[in-house]
Amino acid sequence: MLIRCPHCNKTNRLAVEKFSSTPSCGACHKPLFSLPIEINQDNFNEMINQKVKPVLVDFWAAWCSPCKSFASTFTLGAEKNGSEVIHAKVNTEKELLIASEHNIRSIPTLIGFFDGKELIRSNGALSIDQLQNLTNKVIYQL
């Protein structure tokens, strides 16, 4: 799978089996999952269908004020829980098909996935405590 490093923006080829370890960027050597990663039509299905690590996806748009304010909270969540849950972002303006397929009607919307199944969904910006509760539900529903 191709994953763009959230630190240096270099593209990395990463085998799904490596998700269970702490994979790092080949260029900057920082952990790939310690910050939210951008996913798109090219890697979305492969990411949510893998069976190694759950994925918490933030559906957002650049014009959305609550999305902008929630971005820092989501980043804190990735810093804290990136070893257990992949934090990913989908720009709904660029990825209309993904947003439509997952019935995104308001943003921000967070969906937790594992093995292609939706585990949990939450609409609206969350506090760090609310995000941690949601993340725990994703982790422990496995």
Secondary structure, 3 states (H helix, E strand, C coil): CEEECCCCCCEEECCHHHHHCCCECCCCCCECCCCCEECCCCCHHHHHHCCCCCEEEEEECCCCHHHHHHHHHHHHHHHHHCCCCEEEEEECCCCHHHHHHCCCCCCCEEEEEECCEEEEEEECCCCHHHHHHHHHHHHHCC
